[in-house]
Amino acid sequence: MYKDICIAAKLVLLNIKGRGVRLRPSLLRLSDLSDIKTASYVLKWIEKEVGKVADSHVIKIAATRYIYERLSELL
């Protein structure tokens, strides 16, 4: 039900380092097809915020912002 929030949280907790990180579903290492589709939706939202290639710290901040916005919508 809240797969998108879980996937964004996983993105925040991943040990991604460096500059020039490309956003793609394989970055999250998901196996279920529905999870991959949900991840592509979340990554598209983050891509609109930071661009296709971004710094790892900026990606984590954007994913945190996504989690905050989704939780505020639900409350």
PyMOL Python script that loads the backbone (N, CA, C, O; Angstrom):
from pymol import cmd

cmd.read_pdbstr("""\
ATOM      1  N   MET A   1       0.812  -1.193   0.000  1.00  0.00           N
ATOM      2  CA  MET A   1       0.000   0.000   0.000  1.00  0.00           C
ATOM      3  C   MET A   1       0.858   1.261   0.000  1.00  0.00           C
ATOM      4  O   MET A   1       0.546   2.231  -0.690  1.00  0.00           O
ATOM      5  N   TYR A   2       1.916   1.243   0.760  1.00  0.00           N
ATOM      6  CA  TYR A   2       2.808   2.399   0.843  1.00  0.00           C
ATOM      7  C   TYR A   2       4.193   2.038   0.299  1.00  0.00           C
ATOM      8  O   TYR A   2       5.216   2.405   0.878  1.00  0.00           O
ATOM      9  N   LYS A   3       4.205   1.325  -0.803  1.00  0.00           N
ATOM     10  CA  LYS A   3       5.473   0.873  -1.377  1.00  0.00           C
ATOM     11  C   LYS A   3       6.356   2.038  -1.782  1.00  0.00           C
ATOM     12  O   LYS A   3       7.578   1.973  -1.650  1.00  0.00           O
ATOM     13  N   ASP A   4       5.733   3.112  -2.280  1.00  0.00           N
ATOM     14  CA  ASP A   4       6.534   4.249  -2.733  1.00  0.00           C
ATOM     15  C   ASP A   4       7.306   4.885  -1.583  1.00  0.00           C
ATOM     16  O   ASP A   4       8.452   5.297  -1.758  1.00  0.00           O
ATOM     17  N   ILE A   5       6.687   4.969  -0.412  1.00  0.00           N
ATOM     18  CA  ILE A   5       7.367   5.533   0.751  1.00  0.00           C
ATOM     19  C   ILE A   5       8.507   4.616   1.187  1.00  0.00           C
ATOM     20  O   ILE A   5       9.588   5.086   1.543  1.00  0.00           O
ATOM     21  N   CYS A   6       8.260   3.310   1.157  1.00  0.00           N
ATOM     22  CA  CYS A   6       9.299   2.340   1.526  1.00  0.00           C
ATOM     23  C   CYS A   6      10.472   2.391   0.557  1.00  0.00           C
ATOM     24  O   CYS A   6      11.627   2.300   0.973  1.00  0.00           O
ATOM     25  N   ILE A   7      10.184   2.535  -0.722  1.00  0.00           N
ATOM     26  CA  ILE A   7      11.249   2.593  -1.723  1.00  0.00           C
ATOM     27  C   ILE A   7      12.052   3.881  -1.573  1.00  0.00           C
ATOM     28  O   ILE A   7      13.274   3.863  -1.713  1.00  0.00           O
ATOM     29  N   ALA A   8      11.387   4.992  -1.291  1.00  0.00           N
ATOM     30  CA  ALA A   8      12.105   6.250  -1.068  1.00  0.00           C
ATOM     31  C   ALA A   8      12.964   6.153   0.190  1.00  0.00           C
ATOM     32  O   ALA A   8      14.080   6.672   0.216  1.00  0.00           O
ATOM     33  N   ALA A   9      12.456   5.495   1.233  1.00  0.00           N
ATOM     34  CA  ALA A   9      13.240   5.314   2.456  1.00  0.00           C
ATOM     35  C   ALA A   9      14.450   4.427   2.184  1.00  0.00           C
ATOM     36  O   ALA A   9      15.528   4.665   2.728  1.00  0.00           O
ATOM     37  N   LYS A  10      14.279   3.410   1.348  1.00  0.00           N
ATOM     38  CA  LYS A  10      15.406   2.550   0.988  1.00  0.00           C
ATOM     39  C   LYS A  10      16.461   3.350   0.238  1.00  0.00           C
ATOM     40  O   LYS A  10      17.658   3.141   0.430  1.00  0.00           O
ATOM     41  N   LEU A  11      16.021   4.257  -0.608  1.00  0.00           N
ATOM     42  CA  LEU A  11      16.945   5.104  -1.352  1.00  0.00           C
ATOM     43  C   LEU A  11      17.735   6.010  -0.406  1.00  0.00           C
ATOM     44  O   LEU A  11      18.921   6.258  -0.620  1.00  0.00           O
ATOM     45  N   VAL A  12      17.075   6.493   0.629  1.00  0.00           N
ATOM     46  CA  VAL A  12      17.761   7.336   1.612  1.00  0.00           C
ATOM     47  C   VAL A  12      18.800   6.520   2.373  1.00  0.00           C
ATOM     48  O   VAL A  12      19.894   7.013   2.651  1.00  0.00           O
ATOM     49  N   LEU A  13      18.469   5.287   2.708  1.00  0.00           N
ATOM     50  CA  LEU A  13      19.353   4.463   3.530  1.00  0.00           C
ATOM     51  C   LEU A  13      20.456   3.757   2.749  1.00  0.00           C
ATOM     52  O   LEU A  13      21.370   3.195   3.353  1.00  0.00           O
ATOM     53  N   LEU A  14      20.390   3.774   1.420  1.00  0.00           N
ATOM     54  CA  LEU A  14      21.434   3.131   0.622  1.00  0.00           C
ATOM     55  C   LEU A  14      22.770   3.841   0.813  1.00  0.00           C
ATOM     56  O   LEU A  14      22.825   5.042   1.080  1.00  0.00           O
ATOM     57  N   ASN A  15      23.820   3.086   0.672  1.00  0.00           N
ATOM     58  CA  ASN A  15      25.160   3.637   0.816  1.00  0.00           C
ATOM     59  C   ASN A  15      25.656   4.114  -0.555  1.00  0.00           C
ATOM     60  O   ASN A  15      26.558   3.523  -1.148  1.00  0.00           O
ATOM     61  N   ILE A  16      25.047   5.190  -1.036  1.00  0.00           N
ATOM     62  CA  ILE A  16      25.428   5.777  -2.321  1.00  0.00           C
ATOM     63  C   ILE A  16      26.411   6.904  -2.027  1.00  0.00           C
ATOM     64  O   ILE A  16      26.154   7.764  -1.184  1.00  0.00           O
ATOM     65  N   LYS A  17      27.524   6.888  -2.723  1.00  0.00           N
ATOM     66  CA  LYS A  17      28.514   7.939  -2.503  1.00  0.00           C
ATOM     67  C   LYS A  17      28.978   8.494  -3.838  1.00  0.00           C
ATOM     68  O   LYS A  17      29.009   7.795  -4.851  1.00  0.00           O
ATOM     69  N   GLY A  18      29.333   9.751  -3.811  1.00  0.00           N
ATOM     70  CA  GLY A  18      29.947  10.356  -4.975  1.00  0.00           C
ATOM     71  C   GLY A  18      29.040  11.291  -5.737  1.00  0.00           C
ATOM     72  O   GLY A  18      27.873  11.495  -5.402  1.00  0.00           O
ATOM     73  N   ARG A  19      29.628  11.849  -6.775  1.00  0.00           N
ATOM     74  CA  ARG A  19      28.908  12.755  -7.659  1.00  0.00           C
ATOM     75  C   ARG A  19      28.556  12.020  -8.933  1.00  0.00           C
ATOM     76  O   ARG A  19      29.146  10.989  -9.258  1.00  0.00           O
ATOM     77  N   GLY A  20      27.619  12.545  -9.628  1.00  0.00           N
ATOM     78  CA  GLY A  20      27.261  11.960 -10.905  1.00  0.00           C
ATOM     79  C   GLY A  20      26.553  10.626 -10.790  1.00  0.00           C
ATOM     80  O   GLY A  20      26.770   9.736 -11.611  1.00  0.00           O
ATOM     81  N   VAL A  21      25.706  10.476  -9.776  1.00  0.00           N
ATOM     82  CA  VAL A  21      24.939   9.245  -9.613  1.00  0.00           C
ATOM     83  C   VAL A  21      23.745   9.306 -10.545  1.00  0.00           C
ATOM     84  O   VAL A  21      22.980  10.270 -10.521  1.00  0.00           O
ATOM     85  N   ARG A  22      23.586   8.283 -11.364  1.00  0.00           N
ATOM     86  CA  ARG A  22      22.477   8.237 -12.314  1.00  0.00           C
ATOM     87  C   ARG A  22      21.294   7.522 -11.671  1.00  0.00           C
ATOM     88  O   ARG A  22      21.442   6.437 -11.111  1.00  0.00           O
ATOM     89  N   LEU A  23      20.133   8.136 -11.758  1.00  0.00           N
ATOM     90  CA  LEU A  23      18.928   7.559 -11.169  1.00  0.00           C
ATOM     91  C   LEU A  23      18.336   6.504 -12.088  1.00  0.00           C
ATOM     92  O   LEU A  23      17.999   6.793 -13.236  1.00  0.00           O
ATOM     93  N   ARG A  24      18.208   5.277 -11.585  1.00  0.00           N
ATOM     94  CA  ARG A  24      17.603   4.184 -12.342  1.00  0.00           C
ATOM     95  C   ARG A  24      17.093   3.131 -11.359  1.00  0.00           C
ATOM     96  O   ARG A  24      17.631   3.009 -10.259  1.00  0.00           O
ATOM     97  N   PRO A  25      16.068   2.373 -11.735  1.00  0.00           N
ATOM     98  CA  PRO A  25      15.504   1.369 -10.817  1.00  0.00           C
ATOM     99  C   PRO A  25      16.496   0.291 -10.388  1.00  0.00           C
ATOM    100  O   PRO A  25      16.373  -0.249  -9.289  1.00  0.00           O
ATOM    101  N   SER A  26      17.477  -0.035 -11.234  1.00  0.00           N
ATOM    102  CA  SER A  26      18.443  -1.071 -10.855  1.00  0.00           C
ATOM    103  C   SER A  26      19.336  -0.612  -9.700  1.00  0.00           C
ATOM    104  O   SER A  26      19.994  -1.436  -9.063  1.00  0.00           O
ATOM    105  N   LEU A  27      19.364   0.673  -9.431  1.00  0.00           N
ATOM    106  CA  LEU A  27      20.128   1.203  -8.304  1.00  0.00           C
ATOM    107  C   LEU A  27      19.606   0.646  -6.985  1.00  0.00           C
ATOM    108  O   LEU A  27      20.364   0.495  -6.027  1.00  0.00           O
ATOM    109  N   LEU A  28      18.316   0.343  -6.936  1.00  0.00           N
ATOM    110  CA  LEU A  28      17.689  -0.144  -5.707  1.00  0.00           C
ATOM    111  C   LEU A  28      17.714  -1.659  -5.567  1.00  0.00           C
ATOM    112  O   LEU A  28      17.388  -2.179  -4.500  1.00  0.00           O
ATOM    113  N   ARG A  29      18.090  -2.375  -6.608  1.00  0.00           N
ATOM    114  CA  ARG A  29      18.166  -3.840  -6.605  1.00  0.00           C
ATOM    115  C   ARG A  29      16.862  -4.490  -6.159  1.00  0.00           C
ATOM    116  O   ARG A  29      16.829  -5.241  -5.184  1.00  0.00           O
ATOM    117  N   LEU A  30      15.801  -4.194  -6.879  1.00  0.00           N
ATOM    118  CA  LEU A  30      14.483  -4.748  -6.573  1.00  0.00           C
ATOM    119  C   LEU A  30      14.205  -5.939  -7.473  1.00  0.00           C
ATOM    120  O   LEU A  30      14.648  -5.971  -8.621  1.00  0.00           O
ATOM    121  N   SER A  31      13.468  -6.923  -6.954  1.00  0.00           N
ATOM    122  CA  SER A  31      13.200  -8.126  -7.742  1.00  0.00           C
ATOM    123  C   SER A  31      11.756  -8.207  -8.234  1.00  0.00           C
ATOM    124  O   SER A  31      11.506  -8.738  -9.317  1.00  0.00           O
ATOM    125  N   ASP A  32      10.822  -7.700  -7.472  1.00  0.00           N
ATOM    126  CA  ASP A  32       9.412  -7.786  -7.844  1.00  0.00           C
ATOM    127  C   ASP A  32       9.081  -6.730  -8.898  1.00  0.00           C
ATOM    128  O   ASP A  32       9.506  -5.581  -8.784  1.00  0.00           O
ATOM    129  N   LEU A  33       8.324  -7.121  -9.920  1.00  0.00           N
ATOM    130  CA  LEU A  33       8.005  -6.206 -11.022  1.00  0.00           C
ATOM    131  C   LEU A  33       7.187  -5.012 -10.548  1.00  0.00           C
ATOM    132  O   LEU A  33       7.408  -3.896 -11.019  1.00  0.00           O
ATOM    133  N   SER A  34       6.252  -5.219  -9.633  1.00  0.00           N
ATOM    134  CA  SER A  34       5.453  -4.095  -9.140  1.00  0.00           C
ATOM    135  C   SER A  34       6.317  -3.116  -8.354  1.00  0.00           C
ATOM    136  O   SER A  34       6.080  -1.908  -8.382  1.00  0.00           O
ATOM    137  N   ASP A  35       7.325  -3.643  -7.649  1.00  0.00           N
ATOM    138  CA  ASP A  35       8.249  -2.758  -6.937  1.00  0.00           C
ATOM    139  C   ASP A  35       9.071  -1.929  -7.911  1.00  0.00           C
ATOM    140  O   ASP A  35       9.349  -0.758  -7.654  1.00  0.00           O
ATOM    141  N   ILE A  36       9.458  -2.528  -9.024  1.00  0.00           N
ATOM    142  CA  ILE A  36      10.246  -1.807 -10.025  1.00  0.00           C
ATOM    143  C   ILE A  36       9.413  -0.701 -10.660  1.00  0.00           C
ATOM    144  O   ILE A  36       9.921   0.393 -10.909  1.00  0.00           O
ATOM    145  N   LYS A  37       8.144  -0.975 -10.921  1.00  0.00           N
ATOM    146  CA  LYS A  37       7.265   0.058 -11.477  1.00  0.00           C
ATOM    147  C   LYS A  37       7.069   1.202 -10.484  1.00  0.00           C
ATOM    148  O   LYS A  37       7.097   2.372 -10.863  1.00  0.00           O
ATOM    149  N   THR A  38       6.875   0.861  -9.230  1.00  0.00           N
ATOM    150  CA  THR A  38       6.727   1.888  -8.205  1.00  0.00           C
ATOM    151  C   THR A  38       8.017   2.680  -8.052  1.00  0.00           C
ATOM    152  O   THR A  38       7.988   3.899  -7.887  1.00  0.00           O
ATOM    153  N   ALA A  39       9.137   1.992  -8.105  1.00  0.00           N
ATOM    154  CA  ALA A  39      10.432   2.668  -7.996  1.00  0.00           C
ATOM    155  C   ALA A  39      10.647   3.632  -9.153  1.00  0.00           C
ATOM    156  O   ALA A  39      11.199   4.715  -8.960  1.00  0.00           O
ATOM    157  N   SER A  40      10.220   3.254 -10.347  1.00  0.00           N
ATOM    158  CA  SER A  40      10.385   4.167 -11.479  1.00  0.00           C
ATOM    159  C   SER A  40       9.540   5.420 -11.294  1.00  0.00           C
ATOM    160  O   SER A  40       9.949   6.508 -11.698  1.00  0.00           O
ATOM    161  N   TYR A  41       8.354   5.277 -10.681  1.00  0.00           N
ATOM    162  CA  TYR A  41       7.521   6.445 -10.381  1.00  0.00           C
ATOM    163  C   TYR A  41       8.223   7.360  -9.374  1.00  0.00           C
ATOM    164  O   TYR A  41       8.267   8.576  -9.561  1.00  0.00           O
ATOM    165  N   VAL A  42       8.768   6.775  -8.314  1.00  0.00           N
ATOM    166  CA  VAL A  42       9.470   7.558  -7.293  1.00  0.00           C
ATOM    167  C   VAL A  42      10.702   8.223  -7.894  1.00  0.00           C
ATOM    168  O   VAL A  42      10.973   9.393  -7.624  1.00  0.00           O
ATOM    169  N   LEU A  43      11.446   7.481  -8.706  1.00  0.00           N
ATOM    170  CA  LEU A  43      12.653   8.045  -9.316  1.00  0.00           C
ATOM    171  C   LEU A  43      12.331   9.154 -10.308  1.00  0.00           C
ATOM    172  O   LEU A  43      13.109  10.097 -10.452  1.00  0.00           O
ATOM    173  N   LYS A  44      11.194   9.054 -10.996  1.00  0.00           N
ATOM    174  CA  LYS A  44      10.788  10.148 -11.885  1.00  0.00           C
ATOM    175  C   LYS A  44      10.517  11.415 -11.087  1.00  0.00           C
ATOM    176  O   LYS A  44      10.881  12.511 -11.514  1.00  0.00           O
ATOM    177  N   TRP A  45       9.882  11.268  -9.935  1.00  0.00           N
ATOM    178  CA  TRP A  45       9.603  12.431  -9.088  1.00  0.00           C
ATOM    179  C   TRP A  45      10.911  13.051  -8.615  1.00  0.00           C
ATOM    180  O   TRP A  45      11.073  14.271  -8.640  1.00  0.00           O
ATOM    181  N   ILE A  46      11.839  12.207  -8.184  1.00  0.00           N
ATOM    182  CA  ILE A  46      13.139  12.707  -7.709  1.00  0.00           C
ATOM    183  C   ILE A  46      13.926  13.309  -8.866  1.00  0.00           C
ATOM    184  O   ILE A  46      14.630  14.303  -8.690  1.00  0.00           O
ATOM    185  N   GLU A  47      13.809  12.712 -10.046  1.00  0.00           N
ATOM    186  CA  GLU A  47      14.499  13.230 -11.230  1.00  0.00           C
ATOM    187  C   GLU A  47      14.018  14.629 -11.584  1.00  0.00           C
ATOM    188  O   GLU A  47      14.807  15.469 -12.017  1.00  0.00           O
ATOM    189  N   LYS A  48      12.716  14.883 -11.399  1.00  0.00           N
ATOM    190  CA  LYS A  48      12.194  16.235 -11.645  1.00  0.00           C
ATOM    191  C   LYS A  48      12.798  17.231 -10.668  1.00  0.00           C
ATOM    192  O   LYS A  48      12.993  18.398 -11.008  1.00  0.00           O
ATOM    193  N   GLU A  49      13.094  16.778  -9.462  1.00  0.00           N
ATOM    194  CA  GLU A  49      13.647  17.659  -8.435  1.00  0.00           C
ATOM    195  C   GLU A  49      15.129  17.954  -8.647  1.00  0.00           C
ATOM    196  O   GLU A  49      15.561  19.097  -8.502  1.00  0.00           O
ATOM    197  N   VAL A  50      15.915  16.920  -8.994  1.00  0.00           N
ATOM    198  CA  VAL A  50      17.370  17.085  -9.005  1.00  0.00           C
ATOM    199  C   VAL A  50      18.026  16.890 -10.365  1.00  0.00           C
ATOM    200  O   VAL A  50      19.182  17.275 -10.540  1.00  0.00           O
ATOM    201  N   GLY A  51      17.328  16.307 -11.330  1.00  0.00           N
ATOM    202  CA  GLY A  51      17.920  16.029 -12.634  1.00  0.00           C
ATOM    203  C   GLY A  51      18.281  14.558 -12.765  1.00  0.00           C
ATOM    204  O   GLY A  51      18.207  13.806 -11.793  1.00  0.00           O
ATOM    205  N   LYS A  52      18.676  14.145 -13.975  1.00  0.00           N
ATOM    206  CA  LYS A  52      18.966  12.725 -14.231  1.00  0.00           C
ATOM    207  C   LYS A  52      20.213  12.248 -13.504  1.00  0.00           C
ATOM    208  O   LYS A  52      20.252  11.121 -13.011  1.00  0.00           O
ATOM    209  N   VAL A  53      21.214  13.082 -13.436  1.00  0.00           N
ATOM    210  CA  VAL A  53      22.471  12.738 -12.774  1.00  0.00           C
ATOM    211  C   VAL A  53      22.688  13.769 -11.680  1.00  0.00           C
ATOM    212  O   VAL A  53      22.678  14.973 -11.937  1.00  0.00           O
ATOM    213  N   ALA A  54      22.886  13.283 -10.444  1.00  0.00           N
ATOM    214  CA  ALA A  54      22.998  14.213  -9.327  1.00  0.00           C
ATOM    215  C   ALA A  54      23.979  13.696  -8.276  1.00  0.00           C
ATOM    216  O   ALA A  54      24.419  12.547  -8.325  1.00  0.00           O
ATOM    217  N   ASP A  55      24.300  14.547  -7.351  1.00  0.00           N
ATOM    218  CA  ASP A  55      25.136  14.214  -6.213  1.00  0.00           C
ATOM    219  C   ASP A  55      24.351  13.299  -5.267  1.00  0.00           C
ATOM    220  O   ASP A  55      23.136  13.449  -5.131  1.00  0.00           O
ATOM    221  N   SER A  56      25.022  12.370  -4.626  1.00  0.00           N
ATOM    222  CA  SER A  56      24.334  11.407  -3.763  1.00  0.00           C
ATOM    223  C   SER A  56      23.626  12.090  -2.592  1.00  0.00           C
ATOM    224  O   SER A  56      22.538  11.670  -2.197  1.00  0.00           O
ATOM    225  N   HIS A  57      24.229  13.127  -2.041  1.00  0.00           N
ATOM    226  CA  HIS A  57      23.608  13.836  -0.919  1.00  0.00           C
ATOM    227  C   HIS A  57      22.316  14.530  -1.354  1.00  0.00           C
ATOM    228  O   HIS A  57      21.333  14.526  -0.614  1.00  0.00           O
ATOM    229  N   VAL A  58      22.314  15.112  -2.525  1.00  0.00           N
ATOM    230  CA  VAL A  58      21.126  15.791  -3.043  1.00  0.00           C
ATOM    231  C   VAL A  58      20.009  14.782  -3.318  1.00  0.00           C
ATOM    232  O   VAL A  58      18.835  15.079  -3.094  1.00  0.00           O
ATOM    233  N   ILE A  59      20.371  13.592  -3.803  1.00  0.00           N
ATOM    234  CA  ILE A  59      19.372  12.549  -4.036  1.00  0.00           C
ATOM    235  C   ILE A  59      18.721  12.136  -2.729  1.00  0.00           C
ATOM    236  O   ILE A  59      17.505  11.953  -2.675  1.00  0.00           O
ATOM    237  N   LYS A  60      19.510  11.987  -1.681  1.00  0.00           N
ATOM    238  CA  LYS A  60      18.969  11.597  -0.383  1.00  0.00           C
ATOM    239  C   LYS A  60      18.045  12.676   0.177  1.00  0.00           C
ATOM    240  O   LYS A  60      17.022  12.358   0.785  1.00  0.00           O
ATOM    241  N   ILE A  61      18.389  13.928  -0.018  1.00  0.00           N
ATOM    242  CA  ILE A  61      17.532  15.022   0.451  1.00  0.00           C
ATOM    243  C   ILE A  61      16.219  15.025  -0.328  1.00  0.00           C
ATOM    244  O   ILE A  61      15.153  15.218   0.258  1.00  0.00           O
ATOM    245  N   ALA A  62      16.285  14.814  -1.639  1.00  0.00           N
ATOM    246  CA  ALA A  62      15.062  14.782  -2.452  1.00  0.00           C
ATOM    247  C   ALA A  62      14.181  13.598  -2.068  1.00  0.00           C
ATOM    248  O   ALA A  62      12.957  13.730  -2.037  1.00  0.00           O
ATOM    249  N   ALA A  63      14.777  12.446  -1.775  1.00  0.00           N
ATOM    250  CA  ALA A  63      13.992  11.287  -1.350  1.00  0.00           C
ATOM    251  C   ALA A  63      13.339  11.545   0.004  1.00  0.00           C
ATOM    252  O   ALA A  63      12.200  11.135   0.233  1.00  0.00           O
ATOM    253  N   THR A  64      14.045  12.212   0.890  1.00  0.00           N
ATOM    254  CA  THR A  64      13.472  12.573   2.184  1.00  0.00           C
ATOM    255  C   THR A  64      12.317  13.544   2.004  1.00  0.00           C
ATOM    256  O   THR A  64      11.307  13.442   2.700  1.00  0.00           O
ATOM    257  N   ARG A  65      12.455  14.479   1.082  1.00  0.00           N
ATOM    258  CA  ARG A  65      11.382  15.424   0.793  1.00  0.00           C
ATOM    259  C   ARG A  65      10.160  14.700   0.239  1.00  0.00           C
ATOM    260  O   ARG A  65       9.024  15.051   0.560  1.00  0.00           O
ATOM    261  N   TYR A  66      10.401  13.680  -0.603  1.00  0.00           N
ATOM    262  CA  TYR A  66       9.298  12.879  -1.141  1.00  0.00           C
ATOM    263  C   TYR A  66       8.552  12.164  -0.011  1.00  0.00           C
ATOM    264  O   TYR A  66       7.321  12.161   0.017  1.00  0.00           O
ATOM    265  N   ILE A  67       9.283  11.571   0.902  1.00  0.00           N
ATOM    266  CA  ILE A  67       8.667  10.874   2.037  1.00  0.00           C
ATOM    267  C   ILE A  67       7.836  11.850   2.864  1.00  0.00           C
ATOM    268  O   ILE A  67       6.707  11.544   3.248  1.00  0.00           O
ATOM    269  N   TYR A  68       8.394  13.015   3.134  1.00  0.00           N
ATOM    270  CA  TYR A  68       7.683  14.018   3.930  1.00  0.00           C
ATOM    271  C   TYR A  68       6.394  14.459   3.247  1.00  0.00           C
ATOM    272  O   TYR A  68       5.358  14.577   3.900  1.00  0.00           O
ATOM    273  N   GLU A  69       6.449  14.706   1.934  1.00  0.00           N
ATOM    274  CA  GLU A  69       5.254  15.149   1.210  1.00  0.00           C
ATOM    275  C   GLU A  69       4.179  14.066   1.163  1.00  0.00           C
ATOM    276  O   GLU A  69       2.994  14.360   1.323  1.00  0.00           O
ATOM    277  N   ARG A  70       4.586  12.816   0.945  1.00  0.00           N
ATOM    278  CA  ARG A  70       3.616  11.727   0.915  1.00  0.00           C
ATOM    279  C   ARG A  70       2.967  11.513   2.280  1.00  0.00           C
ATOM    280  O   ARG A  70       1.759  11.293   2.373  1.00  0.00           O
ATOM    281  N   LEU A  71       3.776  11.578   3.340  1.00  0.00           N
ATOM    282  CA  LEU A  71       3.203  11.403   4.676  1.00  0.00           C
ATOM    283  C   LEU A  71       2.282  12.554   5.045  1.00  0.00           C
ATOM    284  O   LEU A  71       1.261  12.340   5.698  1.00  0.00           O
ATOM    285  N   SER A  72       2.621  13.758   4.642  1.00  0.00           N
ATOM    286  CA  SER A  72       1.745  14.894   4.942  1.00  0.00           C
ATOM    287  C   SER A  72       0.434  14.798   4.164  1.00  0.00           C
ATOM    288  O   SER A  72      -0.603  15.250   4.651  1.00  0.00           O
ATOM    289  N   GLU A  73       0.464  14.209   2.950  1.00  0.00           N
ATOM    290  CA  GLU A  73      -0.770  13.975   2.191  1.00  0.00           C
ATOM    291  C   GLU A  73      -1.654  12.951   2.898  1.00  0.00           C
ATOM    292  O   GLU A  73      -2.877  13.086   2.923  1.00  0.00           O
ATOM    293  N   LEU A  74      -1.034  11.943   3.463  1.00  0.00           N
ATOM    294  CA  LEU A  74      -1.795  10.874   4.116  1.00  0.00           C
ATOM    295  C   LEU A  74      -2.403  11.302   5.445  1.00  0.00           C
ATOM    296  O   LEU A  74      -3.424  10.765   5.872  1.00  0.00           O
ATOM    297  N   LEU A  75      -1.770  12.269   6.091  1.00  0.00           N
ATOM    298  CA  LEU A  75      -2.292  12.726   7.380  1.00  0.00           C
ATOM    299  C   LEU A  75      -3.308  13.765   7.172  1.00  0.00           C
ATOM    300  O   LEU A  75      -3.870  14.281   8.138  1.00  0.00           O
TER     301      LEU A  75
END
""", "prot")
cmd.dss("prot")
cmd.show_as("cartoon", "prot")
cmd.util.cbc("prot")
cmd.orient("prot")
